[in-house]
Amino acid sequence: MPVRLMVRSRAAKKALSTQALQRLRRQADRMVKAAALGDPDLGPPEEVEVGLTLADDDEVHSLNREYRGKDRPTDVLAFAMREGEGGGLHPGLLGDVVISVETAERQARRALDEELMFLWAHGLCHLLGYDHNTDEEEAEMNARMQALLAEARSTGRIKPA
């Protein structure tokens, strides 16, 4: 499977049923495969790997402080493996996305599982090299996110997104 899902948040275990977690994983896998089909440089979709961790605010706060120098929790962090020295050695090894379920619950204007998928798409886009430092970059990233989210929700054959 392209996505390794780890649930380390009590909030996620309380708020999400086993079915919801299975659906999240299925949609996350579908999104990664669609991304790979849309970017042949990643290699075959079945060889693309990414980690998704559902964590709590304390864990995300610690990671945010250690790796970004920001002393507060955030909703999603992305740790790309394709950047820096050796980043091109395994193009299908994208990295890890860590989502704070507690922050996602607080900020959600939709169902929690939909918010988690939105944050997953955001983090995945960062792993794919997108950013949002300018309006133009943000528009490009948002367009890719929407394409990935649409493909994650669809059924049938996976299409490039």
MARBA-3410 file (N, C-alpha, C, O; in Angstrom, 1 decimal):
161
0.8,-1.2,0.0,0.0,0.0,0.0,0.9,1.2,0.0,1.9,1.3,0.7 ~ 0.5,2.2,-0.8,1.3,3.5,-0.8,1.3,4.3,0.5,2.3,5.0,0.8 ~ 0.2,4.2,1.3,0.1,5.0,2.5,0.2,4.1,3.7,-0.5,3.1,3.9 ~ 1.2,4.5,4.6,1.3,3.8,5.9,0.6,4.7,6.9,1.0,5.9,7.2 ~ -0.5,4.3,7.4,-1.4,5.1,8.3,-1.1,4.7,9.8,-1.2,3.5,10.1
-0.7,5.7,10.6,-0.5,5.4,12.0,-1.4,6.4,12.8,-1.5,7.6,12.5 ~ -2.1,5.8,13.7,-3.1,6.6,14.6,-2.5,6.7,16.0,-2.5,5.7,16.7 ~ -1.9,7.8,16.3,-1.3,8.0,17.7,-2.1,9.0,18.5,-1.6,9.4,19.6 ~ -3.3,9.4,18.1,-4.1,10.4,18.8,-5.3,9.7,19.4,-6.0,9.0,18.8 ~ -5.4,9.9,20.7,-6.7,9.5,21.4,-7.9,10.1,20.8,-8.9,9.5,20.7
-7.7,11.4,20.4,-8.9,12.1,19.8,-9.3,11.4,18.5,-10.5,11.3,18.3 ~ -8.4,11.0,17.7,-8.8,10.3,16.5,-9.5,9.0,16.8,-10.4,8.6,16.2 ~ -8.9,8.2,17.8,-9.5,6.9,18.1,-11.0,7.1,18.7,-11.8,6.3,18.5 ~ -11.2,8.3,19.4,-12.5,8.5,19.9,-13.5,9.1,18.8,-14.6,8.7,18.8 ~ -13.0,9.9,18.0,-13.8,10.6,17.0,-14.1,9.9,15.7,-15.1,10.1,15.0
-13.2,9.0,15.4,-13.3,8.3,14.1,-13.6,6.8,14.3,-12.8,6.1,15.0 ~ -14.6,6.3,13.7,-14.9,4.9,13.8,-13.9,4.1,13.0,-13.1,4.7,12.2 ~ -13.8,2.8,13.2,-13.0,1.9,12.3,-13.3,2.1,10.9,-12.4,2.1,10.0 ~ -14.6,2.2,10.5,-15.0,2.4,9.1,-14.5,3.7,8.6,-14.0,3.8,7.5 ~ -14.5,4.8,9.4,-14.0,6.1,9.0,-12.5,6.0,8.7,-12.0,6.6,7.8
-11.8,5.4,9.6,-10.3,5.2,9.4,-10.0,4.4,8.2,-9.1,4.7,7.4 ~ -10.8,3.4,7.9,-10.6,2.6,6.7,-10.9,3.4,5.5,-10.1,3.3,4.5 ~ -11.9,4.2,5.5,-12.2,5.0,4.4,-11.1,6.1,4.1,-10.8,6.4,3.0 ~ -10.6,6.7,5.2,-9.6,7.6,5.1,-8.3,7.0,4.5,-7.7,7.6,3.6 ~ -8.0,5.8,4.9,-6.8,5.1,4.3,-7.1,4.8,2.8,-6.2,5.0,2.0
-8.2,4.3,2.5,-8.6,4.0,1.1,-8.5,5.3,0.2,-7.9,5.2,-0.8 ~ -9.1,6.4,0.7,-9.0,7.6,-0.1,-7.6,8.2,-0.1,-7.2,8.7,-1.2 ~ -6.9,8.0,0.9,-5.5,8.5,0.9,-4.6,7.7,-0.1,-3.8,8.3,-0.8 ~ -4.8,6.4,-0.1,-4.1,5.5,-1.1,-4.5,6.0,-2.5,-3.6,6.1,-3.4 ~ -5.8,6.2,-2.7,-6.3,6.5,-4.0,-5.6,7.9,-4.5,-5.3,8.0,-5.6
-5.5,8.8,-3.5,-4.9,10.1,-3.8,-3.5,10.0,-4.2,-3.0,10.6,-5.2 ~ -2.7,9.1,-3.5,-1.3,8.9,-3.8,-1.2,8.3,-5.2,-0.3,8.7,-6.0 ~ -2.0,7.3,-5.5,-1.9,6.7,-6.8,-2.2,7.6,-7.9,-1.6,7.6,-9.0 ~ -3.2,8.5,-7.7,-3.6,9.5,-8.7,-2.5,10.5,-8.9,-2.2,10.9,-10.0 ~ -1.8,10.9,-7.8,-0.7,11.8,-7.9,0.4,11.1,-8.7,1.1,11.8,-9.6
0.7,9.9,-8.5,1.8,9.2,-9.2,1.4,9.0,-10.7,2.3,9.2,-11.5 ~ 0.2,8.8,-11.0,-0.2,8.7,-12.4,-0.1,10.0,-13.1,0.1,10.1,-14.3 ~ -0.2,11.1,-12.3,-0.1,12.4,-12.9,1.3,12.9,-13.0,1.6,14.0,-13.5 ~ 2.3,12.2,-12.4,3.7,12.6,-12.4,4.5,11.4,-12.6,5.0,10.7,-11.6 ~ 4.8,11.0,-13.8,5.6,9.8,-14.1,7.0,9.8,-13.4,7.6,8.7,-13.3
7.5,10.9,-13.0,8.8,11.0,-12.4,8.8,10.3,-11.0,9.9,9.9,-10.5 ~ 7.6,10.1,-10.5,7.5,9.4,-9.2,7.7,7.9,-9.3,8.0,7.2,-8.3 ~ 7.6,7.4,-10.5,7.6,5.9,-10.7,6.3,5.3,-10.7,5.3,6.0,-10.6 ~ 6.2,4.0,-10.7,5.0,3.3,-10.8,4.2,3.5,-9.5,4.7,3.6,-8.4 ~ 2.8,3.8,-9.6,2.0,4.1,-8.5,2.1,3.1,-7.3,2.1,3.6,-6.1
2.3,1.8,-7.6,2.4,0.9,-6.5,3.7,0.9,-5.7,3.9,0.3,-4.7 ~ 4.7,1.7,-6.3,6.0,1.8,-5.6,6.1,3.2,-4.9,7.1,3.4,-4.2 ~ 5.1,4.0,-5.0,5.2,5.3,-4.3,4.8,5.1,-2.8,3.8,4.4,-2.6 ~ 5.5,5.7,-1.9,5.3,5.5,-0.5,5.2,6.8,0.2,5.9,7.8,-0.1 ~ 4.3,6.9,1.2,4.2,8.1,2.0,3.6,7.6,3.4,2.8,6.7,3.4
4.0,8.3,4.4,3.4,8.0,5.8,2.4,9.1,6.2,2.6,10.3,5.9 ~ 1.4,8.6,6.8,0.3,9.5,7.3,0.2,9.2,8.8,-0.2,8.1,9.2 ~ 0.4,10.2,9.7,0.3,10.0,11.1,-0.8,10.9,11.6,-0.8,12.1,11.4 ~ -1.8,10.4,12.3,-2.8,11.2,13.0,-2.3,11.3,14.4,-2.3,10.3,15.2 ~ -2.0,12.5,14.8,-1.3,12.7,16.1,-2.2,13.7,16.9,-3.2,14.2,16.5
-1.7,14.0,18.1,-2.4,15.0,19.0,-1.6,16.3,19.0,-0.5,16.4,18.4 ~ -2.2,17.4,19.6,-1.5,18.7,19.6,-0.2,18.7,20.2,0.8,19.3,19.7 ~ 0.0,17.9,21.3,1.3,17.9,21.9,2.4,17.4,21.0,3.5,18.0,20.9 ~ 2.1,16.3,20.3,3.2,15.7,19.4,3.4,16.7,18.2,4.6,16.9,17.9 ~ 2.4,17.3,17.6,2.6,18.2,16.5,3.3,19.5,17.0,4.1,20.0,16.3
2.9,19.9,18.2,3.6,21.1,18.8,5.1,20.9,18.9,5.9,21.7,18.5 ~ 5.5,19.7,19.4,6.9,19.4,19.6,7.6,19.3,18.2,8.7,19.8,18.1 ~ 7.0,18.7,17.2,7.6,18.6,15.9,7.7,20.0,15.3,8.7,20.3,14.6 ~ 6.7,20.8,15.4,6.7,22.1,14.9,7.8,23.0,15.5,8.4,23.8,14.8 ~ 8.0,22.9,16.8,9.0,23.6,17.5,10.4,23.1,17.0,11.3,23.9,16.7
10.6,21.8,17.0,11.9,21.2,16.6,12.3,21.5,15.2,13.4,21.8,14.9 ~ 11.4,21.3,14.3,11.7,21.4,12.8,11.4,22.7,12.1,12.0,23.0,11.1 ~ 10.5,23.5,12.7,10.2,24.7,12.0,10.4,25.9,12.9,10.3,27.1,12.5 ~ 10.8,25.7,14.2,11.1,26.8,15.1,9.9,27.6,15.5,10.0,28.7,16.0 ~ 8.7,26.9,15.4,7.4,27.6,15.8,6.9,26.9,17.0,6.6,25.7,17.0
6.8,27.6,18.1,6.4,27.1,19.4,4.9,27.0,19.6,4.4,27.7,20.5 ~ 4.2,26.3,18.7,2.8,26.1,18.8,2.4,24.9,18.0,3.1,24.5,17.1 ~ 1.2,24.4,18.3,0.7,23.3,17.4,0.2,23.9,16.1,0.0,25.1,16.0 ~ 0.1,23.1,15.1,-0.4,23.5,13.8,-1.3,22.3,13.3,-1.3,21.2,13.9 ~ -2.0,22.5,12.2,-2.9,21.4,11.8,-2.2,20.3,11.0,-2.5,19.2,11.2
-1.2,20.7,10.2,-0.5,19.6,9.4,0.9,20.0,9.1,1.3,21.2,8.9 ~ 1.8,19.0,9.2,3.2,19.1,8.9,3.6,18.1,7.8,3.0,17.0,7.8 ~ 4.4,18.5,6.9,4.9,17.6,5.9,6.4,17.6,5.9,7.1,18.6,6.0 ~ 6.9,16.4,5.9,8.4,16.1,5.9,8.8,15.4,4.7,8.7,14.2,4.5 ~ 9.3,16.2,3.7,9.5,15.7,2.4,10.9,14.9,2.3,11.9,15.4,2.9
10.9,13.8,1.6,12.1,13.0,1.5,12.8,13.4,0.1,13.9,12.9,-0.1 ~ 12.1,14.1,-0.8,12.7,14.4,-2.1,13.4,15.7,-2.1,13.8,16.1,-3.2 ~ 13.6,16.3,-1.0,14.3,17.6,-0.9,15.7,17.4,-0.3,15.9,16.4,0.4 ~ 16.6,18.3,-0.6,17.9,18.2,0.0,18.8,17.2,-0.6,18.5,16.5,-1.7 ~ 19.9,17.0,0.0,20.9,16.0,-0.4,20.3,14.6,-0.5,19.7,14.2,0.5
20.5,13.9,-1.6,20.0,12.6,-1.7,18.5,12.5,-2.0,17.9,11.4,-2.1 ~ 17.9,13.7,-2.2,16.4,13.7,-2.4,16.0,13.0,-3.7,14.8,12.6,-3.8 ~ 16.9,12.8,-4.7,16.5,12.2,-5.9,16.8,10.7,-6.0,16.5,10.0,-7.0 ~ 17.3,10.1,-4.9,17.7,8.7,-4.9,16.5,7.8,-5.0,16.6,6.8,-5.8 ~ 15.4,8.1,-4.3,14.2,7.3,-4.4,13.0,8.2,-4.6,12.4,8.6,-3.7
12.8,8.5,-5.9,11.7,9.5,-6.2,10.3,9.1,-5.7,9.5,10.0,-5.5 ~ 10.1,7.9,-5.5,8.8,7.4,-5.1,8.6,7.4,-3.6,7.5,7.2,-3.1 ~ 9.7,7.7,-2.8,9.6,7.8,-1.4,9.4,9.3,-1.1,10.3,10.1,-1.0 ~ 8.1,9.6,-0.9,7.7,11.0,-0.8,8.0,11.6,0.6,8.5,12.8,0.7 ~ 7.8,10.9,1.7,8.0,11.5,3.0,6.8,11.2,3.9,6.1,10.2,3.8
6.6,12.1,4.9,5.6,11.8,5.9,4.7,13.1,6.1,5.2,14.2,6.0 ~ 3.4,12.9,6.4,2.5,13.9,6.7,2.0,13.6,8.1,1.6,12.5,8.4 ~ 2.0,14.6,9.0,1.5,14.5,10.4,0.4,15.5,10.6,0.6,16.7,10.4 ~ -0.7,15.0,11.0,-1.9,15.8,11.2,-2.3,15.8,12.6,-2.4,14.7,13.2 ~ -2.6,17.0,13.2,-3.1,17.1,14.5,-4.6,16.9,14.5,-5.3,17.8,13.9
-5.1,15.9,15.0,-6.6,15.6,15.0,-7.3,16.7,15.9,-8.4,17.1,15.5 ~ -6.7,17.0,17.0,-7.3,18.0,17.9,-7.4,19.4,17.2,-8.5,20.0,17.2 ~ -6.4,19.8,16.5,-6.5,21.1,15.7,-7.5,21.0,14.6,-8.3,21.9,14.4 ~ -7.5,19.8,13.9,-8.4,19.6,12.8,-9.9,19.7,13.3,-10.7,20.3,12.7 ~ -10.1,19.1,14.5,-11.5,19.2,15.1,-11.9,20.6,15.4,-13.0,21.0,15.2
-10.9,21.4,15.9,-11.2,22.8,16.3,-11.5,23.7,15.1,-12.4,24.5,15.1 ~ -10.8,23.5,14.0,-10.9,24.4,12.9,-11.9,23.9,11.8,-12.2,24.6,10.9 ~ -12.4,22.6,12.0,-13.2,22.1,10.9,-14.5,22.8,10.7,-15.2,23.1,11.7 ~ -14.8,23.1,9.4,-16.1,23.7,9.1,-16.9,22.6,8.3,-17.9,23.0,7.7 ~ -16.5,21.4,8.4,-17.1,20.3,7.8,-16.9,19.1,8.7,-16.4,19.2,9.8
-17.3,17.9,8.3,-17.1,16.7,9.1,-15.6,16.5,9.3,-14.8,16.8,8.4 ~ -15.3,15.9,10.4,-13.9,15.7,10.8,-13.2,14.9,9.7,-12.0,15.2,9.3 ~ -13.8,13.8,9.2,-13.1,13.0,8.2,-12.8,13.8,6.9,-11.8,13.6,6.2 ~ -13.7,14.7,6.6,-13.5,15.6,5.4,-12.4,16.6,5.7,-11.6,16.8,4.8 ~ -12.3,17.1,6.9,-11.2,18.0,7.2,-9.9,17.3,7.2,-8.9,17.8,6.7
-9.8,16.0,7.7,-8.6,15.3,7.6,-8.2,15.0,6.2,-7.0,15.0,5.9 ~ -9.1,14.7,5.3,-8.8,14.5,3.9,-8.2,15.8,3.3,-7.3,15.8,2.5 ~ -8.8,16.9,3.6,-8.3,18.2,3.1,-6.9,18.4,3.6,-6.0,18.8,2.8 ~ -6.6,18.2,4.9,-5.3,18.4,5.4,-4.3,17.4,4.8,-3.2,17.7,4.5 ~ -4.8,16.2,4.6,-3.9,15.2,3.9,-3.6,15.6,2.5,-2.4,15.5,2.1
-4.5,16.1,1.7,-4.2,16.6,0.4,-3.2,17.8,0.4,-2.3,17.9,-0.4 ~ -3.4,18.7,1.4,-2.5,19.8,1.6,-1.1,19.3,1.9,-0.1,19.7,1.2 ~ -0.9,18.4,2.8,0.4,17.9,3.2,1.0,17.1,2.0,2.2,17.2,1.7 ~ 0.2,16.3,1.3,0.7,15.6,0.1,1.2,16.5,-0.9,2.2,16.3,-1.5 ~ 0.5,17.6,-1.2,1.0,18.6,-2.2,2.3,19.2,-1.8,3.2,19.4,-2.6
2.5,19.4,-0.5,3.9,19.8,0.0,4.9,18.8,-0.4,6.0,19.1,-0.8 ~ 4.6,17.5,-0.1,5.5,16.4,-0.4,5.8,16.3,-1.9,6.9,15.9,-2.3 ~ 4.9,16.8,-2.7,5.0,16.7,-4.2,5.8,18.0,-4.7,6.0,18.1,-5.9 ~ 6.1,18.9,-3.8,6.9,20.1,-4.2,6.1,21.4,-4.3,6.7,22.4,-4.6 ~ 4.9,21.4,-4.0,4.1,22.6,-4.0,4.2,23.4,-2.7,4.6,22.9,-1.7
4.0,24.7,-2.9,4.1,25.6,-1.7,3.1,26.7,-1.9,2.4,26.8,-3.0 ~ 2.9,27.6,-1.0,2.0,28.7,-1.1,2.5,30.0,-0.5,1.9,30.7,0.3 ~ 3.7,30.3,-1.0,4.4,31.5,-0.5,3.9,32.8,-1.3,4.0,33.9,-0.8 ~ 3.4,32.5,-2.5,2.8,33.6,-3.3,1.4,33.3,-3.7,1.0,32.1,-3.6 ~ 0.7,34.2,-4.2,-0.7,34.0,-4.6,-0.7,33.0,-5.8,-1.6,32.1,-5.9
0.3,33.1,-6.7,0.3,32.2,-7.8,0.6,30.8,-7.4,0.0,29.8,-7.9 ~ 1.6,30.6,-6.5,1.9,29.3,-5.9,0.7,28.7,-5.2,0.4,27.5,-5.4 ~ 0.0,29.5,-4.4,-1.2,29.0,-3.7,-2.3,28.6,-4.6,-2.9,27.6,-4.4 ~ -2.5,29.3,-5.7,-3.5,28.9,-6.7,-3.2,27.6,-7.4,-4.0,26.8,-7.6 ~ -1.9,27.4,-7.7,-1.5,26.2,-8.3,-1.6,25.0,-7.4,-2.1,23.9,-7.7
-1.2,25.2,-6.1,-1.3,24.2,-5.1,-2.8,23.8,-4.8,-3.2,22.7,-4.7 ~ -3.6,24.8,-4.7,-5.1,24.6,-4.5,-5.7,23.8,-5.6,-6.6,23.0,-5.4 ~ -5.3,24.1,-6.8,-5.9,23.4,-8.0,-5.5,21.9,-7.9,-6.3,21.0,-8.2 ~ -4.2,21.7,-7.6,-3.8,20.3,-7.5,-4.5,19.6,-6.3,-4.9,18.4,-6.4 ~ -4.7,20.3,-5.2,-5.4,19.7,-4.1,-6.8,19.3,-4.5,-7.3,18.2,-4.1
-7.5,20.2,-5.2,-8.9,19.9,-5.6,-9.0,18.7,-6.5,-9.9,17.9,-6.4 ~ -8.0,18.6,-7.4,-8.0,17.5,-8.3,-7.7,16.2,-7.6,-8.4,15.1,-7.8 ~ -6.8,16.2,-6.6,-6.5,15.0,-5.8,-7.7,14.6,-4.9,-8.1,13.5,-4.8 ~ -8.4,15.6,-4.3,-9.6,15.4,-3.5,-10.7,14.8,-4.3,-11.4,13.8,-3.9 ~ -10.9,15.3,-5.5,-12.0,14.8,-6.4,-11.7,13.3,-6.7,-12.6,12.5,-6.7
-10.4,13.0,-7.0,-10.1,11.6,-7.4,-10.2,10.7,-6.2,-10.6,9.6,-6.3 ~ -9.9,11.2,-5.0,-10.0,10.4,-3.8,-11.4,10.0,-3.5,-11.6,8.9,-3.1 ~ -12.3,10.9,-3.8,-13.7,10.6,-3.6,-14.4,9.8,-4.7,-15.5,9.3,-4.4 ~ -13.8,9.7,-5.8,-14.4,9.0,-6.9,-14.3,7.5,-6.8,-13.6,7.0,-5.9 ~ -15.0,6.8,-7.6,-14.9,5.3,-7.6,-14.5,4.9,-9.0,-14.4,5.6,-10.0
-14.2,3.6,-9.1,-13.7,3.1,-10.4,-12.2,3.2,-10.6,-11.5,3.4,-9.7 ~ -11.8,3.2,-11.9,-10.4,3.3,-12.2,-9.9,4.6,-11.8,-10.5,5.7,-11.9 ~ -8.7,4.6,-11.2,-8.0,5.8,-10.7,-7.4,6.5,-11.9,-6.8,5.9,-12.8 ~ -7.7,7.8,-12.0,-7.2,8.7,-13.1,-6.1,9.6,-12.5,-6.0,9.9,-11.3 ~ -5.2,10.0,-13.4,-4.2,11.0,-13.0,-4.8,12.3,-12.4,-5.8,12.8,-12.9
-4.2,12.8,-11.4,-4.7,14.0,-10.8,-3.5,14.8,-10.3,-3.6,15.9,-9.8
END
